[in-house]
């Protein structure tokens, strides 16, 4: 539920940015305060991304105050910074549906609002997209302003630098705002982070920079030649004081800043001034992630997306039932890799800025020299892993399924062709829930299956997962992928002695009559529940856990096709290209003639909701499996009667 409108003296009257622009500059402070409190109130009871949006409240208000949106374009990168933007652009009364099934998206989305000019779920895309808008506006002779707001660690992504490199030569009217909060989900690492910190903390440079800005403002009326001279002086000061060239100026973007990202009045004035300066430019804006909520400022990683929490105390709320459930697959991975690494000094961990999310932070704390957080840079993560593998190490490269898509060429060119022993631990595979289409890991089974040399596996449960990780480092002969879902596993007692699993070998869970279900991965547990439900009605079906998509267990497939008249495949992945497709290809190749039903994620993008709601929508939940089997049984009985 939203806050009572009586608490929102200004915000309750702001439905669109045109309403915001009617207020005086000094009133923007209270509007920002109200917007921040509204976000805290809503996210405390309807979980989402909190810290990033709190950090850009003043920037959001200033942007919509200074620019004529939606005619002027604002592109948010990454999209989870955009809660304040959504609230100010006609979605305040809908915000309680944020990330809920059939509610508004947690990310900017073109189909949702004309103010969301570009969808941004993945990071580092804003500069390239904004440059596209800017060049289009220039070609059409439109005086449109285009702004890319990049932050929350996104500047480490290679695509951001590709965009900057191209923007520097295009000379289009583009403003890049670098929201520098020194953190993605975990603390930012790397040379770019240190470079920005040097700029932000150089008191001498910042004092002289302010003076140069004043001079530039006073002399700008004397014409472009004087402006160019002052710009050279400004660049010279930056170079001397910082003992290096300004990176952004070297790319032909005029650099301004750093400025206080929480001074909304000053921000509004600076943004209005920058509108009058043509060409590509970058404003370096310093913010604090979680600003205005003490617990979120102190514990920025936890409050990136905290779940339910007490809005007064900041206490994270977890039900007693949740506390006694099996562990998350992510934690099983984090604890297991530590066990393996303790016995194998060649094992290292690699993650692109998701150390806490994938639980590599456990190994990072115990073995800090053996975990490498490379920042938001999936392509680099994979090729870096390939380099370490070529040098004799066994890298466990943990990347979310949706983000691994960004490194597809590196998987093929740098790992698979060279047959290097990189272990890909593909987290958040399948339907992830509330983050929606941009984050579902629906394609990894399909896009991996066509790559030679690559072993593709998916564990049924945490015990299988541990054993697959053990097997991968034991074999150490080529690339090996292990994909697993977001969320809880199956067993509380999962930490059993390691057992090697034969590559390409599945297992039969139960025997049956007429119908056999072939599953891969955690979704097989829903098949087990459906089988138990069917057995109460004296319907017995066979169930095989394939475990490997490549190499696929041909012995199981021959057995299933010879002994059962109906084959059902089920996967928490694209129904095109994955297990179902592999089984159909096998059936065709070996001239089997049986009824075949494929269950999986259909050929369209699935929106957000709980995992349970989305499984039901896709027809892969327990009840849908049960219904599919019942329909086959009825059809078979009908045919017999006829």
TITORGU-946432 format. One line per 10 residues: number of its first residue (from 1); their letters; for each residue x, y, z of C-alpha. Coordinates in pm, 1 decimal. Each point is the difference from the previous one (the first is absolute). Example, Ala and Ser with C-alpha at 12.3 -4.5 7.8 and 13.67 -1.06 7.14 Angstrom:
<rs>
1 = AS = 1230.0:-450.0:780.0 | 137.0:344.0:-66.0
</rs>
This chain:
<rs>
1 = XXXXXXXXXX = 0.0:0.0:0.0 | 115.7:353.7:-75.9 | 51.0:258.3:271.6 | -313.2:199.8:88.4 | -12.5:300.9:-227.8 | -16.8:240.9:295.1 | 371.2:-70.7:53.4 | 71.9:100.0:-357.8 | -57.1:373.3:-6.7 | 160.8:35.8:-342.7
11 = XXXXXXXXXX = 43.9:-352.7:-137.0 | -371.3:-79.8:12.5 | -56.5:283.4:-246.5 | 276.1:-104.0:-239.1 | -133.3:-246.5:-251.5 | 238.2:89.4:-280.6 | 320.3:203.3:-38.1 | -203.2:292.0:-139.0 | -151.4:30.1:350.1 | 346.8:-10.2:156.7
21 = XXXXXXXXXX = 119.4:292.2:-213.6 | -265.9:227.9:147.3 | 178.2:5.2:336.4 | 275.4:235.6:110.9 | 357.5:-123.2:20.4 | 7.2:25.6:378.4 | -301.6:-234.3:20.5 | 192.6:-275.1:-174.3 | 164.4:-88.2:332.2 | -327.3:-102.5:162.2
31 = XXXXXXXXXX = -117.2:-171.9:-317.1 | 317.6:-208.5:9.1 | -56.7:-85.9:365.8 | -356.9:-109.2:-70.4 | 107.4:-207.0:-299.0 | 267.0:-176.0:207.1 | -244.7:-80.9:280.1 | -254.2:-129.2:-251.7 | 257.5:-239.8:-145.2 | 100.6:-125.4:348.1
41 = XXXXXXXXXX = -364.2:-48.0:98.3 | -85.6:-196.6:-312.2 | 310.5:-216.9:-27.7 | -9.8:-95.0:368.7 | -322.7:-194.5:-59.4 | 32.6:-73.9:-372.6 | 361.5:-117.2:-48.6 | 211.0:146.5:-277.3 | 323.8:189.2:-64.7 | 31.2:260.0:273.8
51 = XXXXXXXXXX = 349.9:143.4:38.3 | 62.9:106.0:-359.4 | -326.0:192.1:-34.7 | 46.7:174.2:336.5 | 341.9:116.8:-116.3 | -134.1:182.0:-307.3 | -308.8:167.1:145.9 | 136.3:354.4:-32.2 | 148.0:-73.7:-341.1 | -335.3:-137.8:-118.4
61 = XXXXXXXXXX = -188.0:307.5:117.7 | 257.1:234.9:-151.0 | -2.3:-179.4:-335.5 | -374.7:16.3:-43.4 | 2.3:359.8:124.1 | 271.7:115.9:-239.5 | -92.9:-199.6:-309.0 | -319.7:-5.2:-202.4 | -82.8:-368.2:34.7 | -131.2:-201.7:-175.9
71 = XXXXXXXXXX = 106.2:205.6:-304.8 | 349.0:7.5:145.6 | 122.1:-354.4:59.0 | 141.2:-147.6:321.9 | 146.7:-351.1:-10.1 | 71.8:-167.1:334.2 | 289.4:-242.6:39.1 | -41.1:-229.9:180.0 | -376.7:3.1:5.8 | -41.2:-73.7:368.7
81 = XXXXXXXXXX = 94.2:363.9:69.5 | -327.7:112.8:-154.4 | -259.7:-37.3:277.7 | -14.9:375.2:61.4 | -25.3:55.0:-374.8 | -298.5:-234.2:-17.8 | -174.6:169.0:290.9 | 37.7:345.9:-157.0 | -119.1:-115.5:-341.5 | -357.9:-108.4:55.8
91 = XXXXXXXXXX = 49.6:-321.3:196.5 | -16.8:113.6:362.0 | -343.0:-156.3:55.6 | 110.5:-320.2:-174.0 | 328.7:-30.5:181.3 | -138.7:-248.2:253.3 | -15.9:-245.7:-293.1 | 372.3:40.8:-74.1 | 153.8:-336.7:-99.4 | -325.1:-181.7:80.0
101 = XXXXXXXXXX = -172.9:-231.7:-244.0 | -169.3:211.0:-270.5 | 111.5:317.5:180.6 | 255.6:258.8:-111.1 | 355.0:-109.9:-72.3 | 290.9:61.9:235.7 | 197.2:136.5:-296.2 | -65.5:265.8:-266.3 | -214.2:-147.7:-274.1 | -104.1:157.3:-328.7
111 = XXXXXXXXXX = -345.1:-159.8:-8.3 | -79.2:130.3:348.6 | 51.5:374.1:-39.4 | 108.2:258.3:-256.2 | 243.3:121.6:268.0 | 180.7:-336.8:-19.0 | 159.8:64.6:-336.2 | 230.3:-302.7:17.8 | -19.9:-325.5:194.5 | 296.1:-51.0:234.3
121 = XXXXXXXXXX = 20.8:-317.3:206.0 | 364.9:-82.8:-68.7 | 277.7:246.3:73.9 | 228.1:219.9:-210.2 | -245.6:49.1:-288.9 | -111.5:359.5:57.5 | 278.6:190.7:-175.8 | -28.9:-196.7:-323.6 | -378.7:25.9:-0.8 | 3.9:370.8:88.1
131 = XXXXXXXXXX = 249.3:68.2:-277.8 | -241.0:-168.1:-239.1 | -275.6:236.7:112.7 | 235.2:300.3:-21.5 | 115.8:-78.9:-353.5 | -359.6:-58.7:-111.4 | -106.6:335.7:148.3 | 290.6:173.6:-171.2 | -87.2:-151.5:-338.3 | -359.3:114.9:36.3
141 = XXXXXXXXXX = 99.7:347.7:112.0 | -178.6:-32.9:332.2 | 119.4:195.3:300.5 | -48.7:-299.7:222.9 | 221.3:-53.7:303.6 | 117.9:-355.8:68.4 | 134.5:-112.1:338.7 | 156.7:-331.3:101.4 | 15.1:-60.7:375.8 | 260.0:-270.1:56.3
151 = XXXXXXXXXX = 95.2:-122.5:345.3 | -15.7:-272.2:262.2 | 318.6:-153.2:-140.0 | -108.9:5.3:-366.0 | 296.4:205.0:-120.2 | 222.5:-308.7:26.6 | -189.5:-167.3:-282.4 | 182.7:-2.2:-332.5 | -311.9:112.5:-187.4 | 5.4:327.1:195.6
161 = XXXXXXXXXX = 346.9:78.5:-132.7 | -95.8:-101.1:-351.1 | -281.0:254.2:25.5 | 229.0:270.8:139.4 | 255.5:-64.2:-272.1 | -261.4:44.8:-272.7 | -165.7:298.4:171.7 | 330.3:187.2:-3.7 | 13.6:3.2:-379.3 | -372.2:39.4:-72.4
171 = XXXXXXXXXX = -16.9:347.3:160.5 | -374.5:-44.0:57.6 | -177.1:178.0:283.2 | 33.2:-264.5:272.4 | 29.3:35.7:377.3 | 138.4:-296.4:194.1 | -56.7:19.8:374.8 | 237.0:-224.4:191.6 | -177.9:-87.5:323.9 | 309.9:-82.1:201.5
181 = XXXXXXXXXX = -98.5:-179.1:322.0 | 306.9:-228.9:13.4 | -209.9:-317.0:10.5 | -197.5:-237.4:-219.5 | -146.5:-266.7:230.2 | 336.0:-59.7:163.4 | 269.9:266.3:20.4 | 140.0:110.1:-334.9 | 347.4:-124.2:-80.7 | 260.1:80.2:-264.2
191 = XXXXXXXXXX = 191.5:286.1:-153.8 | -308.2:195.1:-115.3 | -128.6:8.4:356.2 | 335.8:130.5:123.7 | 18.2:258.2:-278.7 | -342.9:139.8:88.3 | 92.3:0.7:367.4 | 314.3:202.8:-77.0 | -208.7:262.5:-179.8 | -263.1:10.5:272.0
201 = XXXXXXXXXX = 246.1:37.4:286.7 | 247.1:248.2:-151.4 | -76.2:312.0:202.4 | 247.7:213.9:-193.7 | -151.3:-97.0:-333.3 | -356.6:51.1:119.8 | 75.1:346.5:138.2 | 167.5:112.9:-323.7 | -272.5:-169.1:-206.2 | -264.2:214.7:168.9
211 = XXXXXXXXXX = 194.8:315.1:-84.4 | 40.2:-104.7:-362.9 | -372.7:-64.3:-27.2 | -71.5:349.3:129.0 | 238.6:152.6:-254.2 | -146.4:-210.6:-278.7 | -348.4:119.2:86.5 | 106.4:365.4:1.4 | 197.2:-17.1:-324.5 | -233.5:-222.2:-200.7
221 = XXXXXXXXXX = -178.6:303.3:-141.9 | 322.2:104.9:-175.2 | -32.7:-281.0:-251.1 | 109.9:-356.7:-78.0 | 371.7:81.7:-33.6 | 17.8:123.2:358.4 | -200.2:-303.4:112.7 | 248.3:-230.9:-171.1 | 291.4:178.0:168.3 | -157.2:-33.9:344.4
231 = XXXXXXXXXX = -71.2:-366.3:-70.5 | 370.6:-53.4:-76.1 | 92.1:172.5:326.4 | -248.7:-221.1:183.2 | 143.2:-314.1:-160.3 | 353.2:110.8:83.3 | -86.6:46.5:366.8 | -158.7:-345.1:8.6 | 308.5:-153.3:-155.8 | 248.5:173.5:231.5
241 = XXXXXXXXXX = -187.8:-47.0:326.5 | -102.4:-360.6:-67.7 | 339.0:-78.0:-162.4 | -179.7:-163.0:-292.0 | -226.2:87.9:-288.0 | -369.1:0.9:64.0 | -126.7:-326.9:-143.1 | -328.6:141.5:-122.1 | 155.0:311.9:-150.1 | 244.4:-227.5:-183.7
251 = XXXXXXXXXX = -302.9:-163.0:-161.4 | -123.7:347.2:-109.4 | -274.7:26.6:260.6 | 1.3:324.9:194.0 | 27.8:-94.0:364.4 | -183.4:187.9:277.3 | 14.1:-79.8:365.8 | 9.0:-161.0:234.5 | -319.1:147.5:147.4 | -203.0:-85.9:309.4
261 = XXXXXXXXXX = -274.2:-234.0:-118.6 | -214.7:75.2:303.5 | -16.2:378.5:-42.5 | -317.6:9.1:-205.4 | -7.9:377.2:-51.5 | 358.7:16.9:-121.4 | -56.9:-306.4:-217.9 | -299.6:161.1:-167.6 | 204.9:312.7:-73.8 | 297.0:-196.5:-136.3
271 = XXXXXXXXXX = -225.4:-209.9:-222.9 | -167.7:309.2:-140.6 | 343.9:148.3:-74.5 | 119.6:-318.6:-168.3 | -301.2:7.1:-231.6 | 152.7:307.9:-161.4 | 335.8:-163.9:-71.2 | -6.6:-194.6:-329.2 | 171.8:-328.3:-75.2 | 84.4:-304.1:213.1
281 = XXXXXXXXXX = 64.6:70.2:367.7 | 21.7:-186.9:328.3 | -113.9:113.5:344.0 | 169.6:-183.1:286.9 | -257.4:-21.0:278.4 | 92.3:-129.9:348.5 | -279.0:-181.8:184.1 | -41.1:-240.3:291.0 | -182.8:-323.3:-59.4 | -286.3:-35.0:247.9
291 = XXXXXXXXXX = 2.4:374.1:76.0 | -254.2:106.2:259.9 | -53.8:-342.3:159.7 | 271.1:-55.7:257.8 | 6.0:-378.5:-14.0 | 19.7:6.3:-381.3 | 292.2:244.6:13.8 | 188.9:-218.8:249.5 | -72.2:-339.0:-158.4 | -19.3:83.9:-368.2
301 = XXXXXXXXXX = 35.1:-355.0:-129.9 | -286.2:-138.6:210.5 | -226.2:293.6:-81.7 | 62.5:-17.5:-373.5 | -308.3:-226.0:-5.0 | -79.4:-80.0:363.9 | -332.4:-180.5:-23.7 | -252.0:83.4:268.8 | 135.2:230.7:270.2 | -116.2:217.5:287.7
311 = XXXXXXXXXX = -7.1:357.2:-130.4 | 71.9:141.8:346.2 | 279.9:-228.0:120.4 | 130.3:-143.0:-327.8 | -32.2:-353.4:137.7 | -19.3:-256.0:-281.6 | -318.9:-201.9:45.3 | 2.4:-374.9:-58.2 | -274.3:-240.9:95.9 | 69.5:-296.0:229.0
321 = XXXXXXXXXX = -95.7:-226.8:-290.1 | 267.9:154.4:-223.1 | 268.5:-51.3:263.6 | -56.4:-376.1:5.3 | -9.3:-58.0:-375.1 | 288.5:-163.9:-186.8 | 288.7:229.6:-94.4 | 10.5:199.8:-321.2 | 185.4:-151.5:-292.8 | 219.8:310.6:6.4
331 = XXXXXXXXXX = 117.0:-76.5:352.4 | 60.0:-364.8:-81.5 | 225.7:116.8:-282.5 | 183.8:245.8:226.5 | 64.5:-253.8:273.9 | 86.1:-283.4:-237.4 | 261.3:191.6:-197.9 | 177.6:77.6:327.8 | 9.6:-373.3:82.1 | 137.1:-82.0:-343.5
341 = XXXXXXXXXX = 252.8:284.5:3.9 | 135.3:-109.7:337.4 | 104.6:-327.3:-162.4 | 96.0:132.4:-342.9 | 229.6:306.3:-8.8 | -64.5:50.8:-372.1 | -367.1:91.9:50.6 | -85.2:371.0:-24.4 | -331.3:187.5:-2.3 | -98.6:268.9:-249.7
351 = XXXXXXXXXX = -308.7:223.5:0.6 | -107.9:312.8:-189.2 | -108.6:216.0:297.2 | -232.8:-259.2:155.3 | 213.5:-135.9:284.3 | -275.3:24.0:261.2 | -281.5:-91.5:-237.1 | 167.5:-325.3:-104.8 | 155.4:-60.8:347.1 | 361.7:17.9:-116.2
361 = XXXXXXXXXX = 39.3:249.1:284.2 | 34.7:-304.2:226.9 | 315.7:-108.0:-181.4 | 111.9:361.6:-33.0 | 2.3:34.0:379.0 | 182.9:-328.5:60.1 | 233.0:7.1:-302.5 | 19.7:363.0:-112.2 | 282.5:-57.2:-246.3 | -191.4:-266.5:-189.7
371 = XXXXXXXXXX = -321.3:184.8:-90.6 | -6.5:263.3:-271.5 | -286.9:247.0:-27.5 | 58.7:156.8:-341.4 | -285.4:252.0:15.0 | -301.1:10.0:-229.3 | 187.9:-148.6:-295.1 | -129.5:-342.5:-97.8 | 200.2:-25.8:-321.9 | 320.4:77.3:185.1
381 = XXXXXXXXXX = -91.8:-246.2:277.1 | -24.4:-289.1:-246.9 | 320.0:79.4:-191.4 | 184.9:70.5:327.5 | -115.0:-344.7:116.7 | 123.4:-146.3:-328.8 | 341.4:156.5:55.9 | 26.1:-144.6:348.9 | -109.9:-340.6:-128.0 | 265.0:12.1:-272.8
391 = XXXXXXXXXX = 255.0:77.5:272.4 | -90.5:-317.4:187.9 | -270.6:113.9:243.4 | -359.8:-120.3:39.9 | -219.7:309.2:-4.1 | -357.7:-24.3:124.1 | -154.3:288.5:-192.5 | -334.6:85.5:162.1 | -231.3:212.1:-214.6 | -377.6:39.1:7.2
401 = XXXXXXXXXX = -161.7:-172.2:-298.7 | -150.9:320.6:-137.0 | 336.7:178.6:20.9 | 192.5:-290.4:-154.6 | -179.0:81.7:-326.0 | 225.7:304.9:-21.4 | 311.4:-219.8:-18.1 | -118.9:-250.2:-260.5 | 282.6:67.1:-244.6 | 258.2:-42.1:275.7
411 = XXXXXXXXXX = -145.9:-338.9:99.2 | 39.3:-118.8:-358.0 | 318.2:174.8:-113.3 | 209.8:17.4:315.1 | -111.9:-308.2:194.3 | -167.2:-267.4:-214.2 | 219.8:17.3:-311.4 | 307.7:-35.3:222.7 | -174.6:-264.7:212.3 | 105.6:173.0:321.7
421 = XXXXXXXXXX = -116.5:-132.4:340.7 | -214.9:294.0:107.6 | -286.0:-100.3:230.1 | -300.1:220.7:-72.0 | -228.2:15.9:302.6 | -313.9:146.7:-152.6 | -202.0:157.3:279.8 | -363.0:118.5:-23.2 | -71.8:-241.0:-285.4 | -364.5:-27.3:-102.2
431 = XXXXXXXXXX = -279.7:226.5:117.1 | 135.2:231.6:269.4 | -323.5:171.6:103.5 | -52.1:368.6:69.6 | 278.9:143.2:-216.9 | -179.1:-117.4:-311.9 | 94.8:-43.5:-364.3 | 341.4:165.5:14.3 | 116.6:-228.6:278.9 | -161.3:-338.6:-69.2
441 = XXXXXXXXXX = 265.2:-258.4:-85.6 | -204.6:-167.6:-269.6 | 247.8:-44.5:-285.0 | 319.2:-152.4:142.6 | -89.3:-363.9:-68.3 | -86.2:81.2:-361.2 | 289.5:233.0:-76.7 | 257.6:-232.0:154.9 | -117.4:-321.0:-163.7 | 138.2:88.6:-342.5
451 = XXXXXXXXXX = 352.3:72.3:132.8 | 252.1:-284.0:-51.8 | 219.4:-121.1:290.6 | -241.1:136.2:263.1 | -145.8:-229.0:267.1 | -342.6:126.8:109.5 | -151.6:-115.1:329.2 | -281.1:98.2:235.7 | -36.5:-155.3:346.7 | -328.0:-131.0:132.8
461 = XXXXXXXXXX = 89.1:114.7:352.1 | 281.5:133.6:219.3 | 165.9:-339.9:42.3 | 24.7:-42.2:-376.4 | 129.3:354.7:-25.3 | 284.4:-68.5:242.7 | 89.6:-317.8:-184.7 | -4.1:171.6:-338.6 | 235.1:269.0:133.5 | 223.8:-273.1:140.1
471 = XXXXXXXXXX = -7.0:-187.5:-331.4 | 75.3:311.2:-205.9 | 323.4:79.4:186.0 | 94.2:-366.5:15.5 | -29.6:-55.8:-376.5 | 155.7:337.1:-89.2 | 5.9:-86.4:-371.0 | -211.1:272.4:-163.8 | -282.2:249.8:51.8 | -272.1:-118.2:235.6
481 = XXXXXXXXXX = -319.8:189.6:80.4 | -223.4:-55.1:302.5 | -328.1:191.5:-4.1 | -225.0:43.7:301.1 | -297.1:219.6:97.2 | -52.1:293.4:228.3 | -129.3:-97.6:342.2 | -24.4:-292.4:238.6 | 107.0:-354.8:-60.8 | -160.1:-322.1:118.5
491 = XXXXXXXXXX = 190.9:-146.6:296.3 | 97.3:136.8:339.7 | 263.3:-274.4:35.5 | 186.3:66.9:-324.4 | 365.1:7.7:107.4 | 87.0:-362.2:-75.0 | 334.4:-151.3:-110.6 | 86.7:74.6:-361.9 | -68.9:-258.8:-270.4 | 119.9:12.3:-357.5
501 = XXXXXXXXXX = -278.2:2.5:-260.0 | 55.7:-173.5:-331.3 | -6.4:260.2:-278.4 | -312.1:-31.3:-215.8 | -173.7:-233.1:241.8 | -353.0:63.2:128.6 | -207.7:-202.0:244.2 | -342.5:-158.0:19.5 | -205.9:138.3:288.5 | -298.8:-237.0:-38.2
511 = XXXXXXXXXX = -145.4:-254.5:-241.0 | -346.9:14.8:-149.1 | -239.3:-97.8:-275.5 | -50.8:149.9:-346.0 | 125.6:349.1:89.2 | 356.7:114.8:77.2 | 101.4:349.4:107.9 | 354.2:118.1:-76.5 | 105.3:301.3:206.2 | 319.6:196.8:45.7
521 = XXXXXXXXXX = 93.9:203.0:305.8 | -194.3:116.8:302.2 | -332.0:-6.1:-188.6 | 17.3:-377.4:41.3 | -107.3:43.8:361.7 | -335.5:127.5:-124.1 | -26.3:-316.1:-211.9 | 63.3:-206.7:313.2 | -287.3:177.6:175.8 | -227.2:-49.6:-301.7
531 = XXXXXXXXXX = 86.5:-370.9:-5.6 | -89.9:-31.4:367.7 | -331.7:171.4:-68.3 | -72.9:-229.4:-296.0 | 86.7:-314.2:195.3 | -282.6:79.7:240.4 | -226.8:-53.9:-300.3 | 184.2:-318.8:-101.6 | 169.8:167.2:-294.3 | 363.3:-101.4:-20.6
541 = XXXXXXXXXX = 240.4:178.1:-231.2 | 373.2:-40.2:-46.0 | 230.1:289.4:81.1 | 360.3:48.4:-111.6 | 233.1:272.9:124.6 | 216.2:61.7:-308.0 | 253.5:207.7:195.3 | 206.6:68.9:-315.9 | -126.8:172.9:-311.2 | 335.5:-54.9:-170.2
551 = XXXXXXXXXX = 112.8:-269.9:-32.6 | -355.1:-127.4:38.9 | -57.7:-346.7:147.2 | -88.1:-202.3:-310.7 | -47.0:-318.9:201.9 | -285.0:163.8:189.3 | -150.1:132.8:-323.5 | 7.7:-341.1:-167.9 | -157.0:-157.3:309.8 | -272.5:264.6:17.2
561 = XXXXXXXXXX = -91.3:-17.8:-369.5 | -7.2:-380.5:-2.6 | -213.3:-40.2:311.4 | -240.7:295.0:4.0 | -259.8:121.1:-249.0 | -3.4:358.7:125.0 | 308.6:208.4:74.7 | -23.3:333.5:185.5 | 301.7:228.1:27.8 | 7.9:284.7:250.0
571 = XXXXXXXXXX = 256.1:272.8:58.9 | 21.6:338.9:168.9 | 133.3:147.7:-320.9 | -100.8:86.4:-353.3 | -214.2:-272.5:-152.7 | 183.8:71.8:-325.4 | 353.7:-132.4:-12.5 | 33.2:-167.9:338.9 | -78.6:-347.8:135.9 | -324.0:-38.2:-194.6
581 = XXXXXXXXXX = 171.6:82.4:-326.6 | 289.2:-237.1:76.4 | -241.8:-286.5:69.7 | -196.0:66.6:-320.9 | 324.9:-3.1:-198.1 | 95.0:-331.5:159.3 | -343.0:-146.1:-73.2 | 21.2:105.2:-364.4 | 355.2:-125.9:-42.8 | -84.4:-345.3:139.3
591 = XXXXXXXXXX = -340.5:-26.4:-173.6 | -207.7:-35.5:316.1 | -374.5:65.4:-33.1 | -157.6:99.3:331.4 | -211.0:288.6:127.9 | 221.5:285.8:118.0 | -101.9:295.7:216.3 | 242.4:284.0:76.0 | -50.3:214.8:310.7 | 215.4:305.0:57.4
601 = XXXXXXXXXX = 8.1:375.8:-30.7 | -197.0:99.6:-311.7 | 130.7:206.4:-290.0 | -76.1:342.0:143.2 | 145.8:213.5:275.5 | -141.6:-74.5:344.4 | -74.2:296.1:223.8 | 45.2:35.3:376.2 | -172.3:-170.1:291.8 | 79.9:-266.6:255.2
611 = XXXXXXXXXX = 175.2:-309.6:-129.8 | -310.4:-201.8:84.1 | -225.2:233.3:-201.5 | 234.4:-12.9:-297.0 | 38.5:-379.4:12.6 | -380.1:-20.7:-14.1 | -16.9:247.2:-289.3 | 250.6:-210.0:-194.9 | -170.6:-328.2:86.0 | 297.2:-149.6:184.9
621 = XXXXXXXXXX = -126.3:4.8:359.7 | -102.8:-315.8:185.6 | -371.3:34.2:-80.4 | 68.9:61.0:-369.1 | 221.2:-309.0:-19.7 | -274.2:-197.2:174.0 | -261.1:130.7:-245.7 | 219.1:-76.7:-303.4 | 38.6:-360.4:112.7 | -371.9:-34.5:79.7
631 = XXXXXXXXXX = -90.4:126.2:-348.0 | 232.4:-256.0:-160.0 | -154.3:-277.4:211.4 | -354.5:109.4:-98.0 | 94.7:17.5:-366.5 | 153.6:-345.1:13.8 | -312.7:-143.2:165.1 | -221.2:169.6:-259.1 | 202.8:-146.7:-286.6 | -24.8:-349.3:155.3
641 = XX = -379.2:30.5:32.5 | -32.0:110.9:-363.2
</rs>
